[in-house]
């Protein structure tokens, strides 16, 4: 496929880029600083200000799908969504947060007493993006939430997929590696299972 990846050098985006390239997709890497990208035959680096709707529409045009992965603080979500729709891409995959997942009926991760104060602004922004997407009825979007803890680790290819509830393992831990999160996201890109839905990934 021809994929546009917004945030290709980021904490999760760099692993999505690696996974997409390993499966022979062509990627337009849309970043603030293209000089941070290593040269690769399947990568077209481009500078992008994602807060410029016209520039975003132009950058995404001609791609089969768009993936976005960065912190969403200060983003005008309706403008961003409209720019994606105007580009004509058929599929929009969003790397979201875990804060909106439920740990009990009506209780989200962000509502729990142990949720770190310093993460709340970023988590609220990610929740705002999910809310904006859920109001969108024409774009084929999917919002992918990680587990409570996501960090670089191993690519095992073994994980579980959930929907609205936080996934917890037998030790009571909620975690996923960046690499396996990227596997799940590119799996969804190649063989779509979710449309206008959120899903989550965890061990």
Secondary structure, 3 states (H helix, E strand, C coil): CEEEEECCCCCCHHHHHHHHHHCCCEEEEEECCHHHCCCCCCEEEEECCCCCHHHHHHHHCCCCEEEECCCCCCCCHHHHHHHHHHHCCCCEEEECCCCCCEEECCEEHHHCCCCCHHHHHHHHHHHHHHHHHHCCCCCCEEEEECCCEEECCCCCCCCEEECCECCCCCCCCCEEEHHHHHHHHHHHHHCCCCCCEEEEEEC
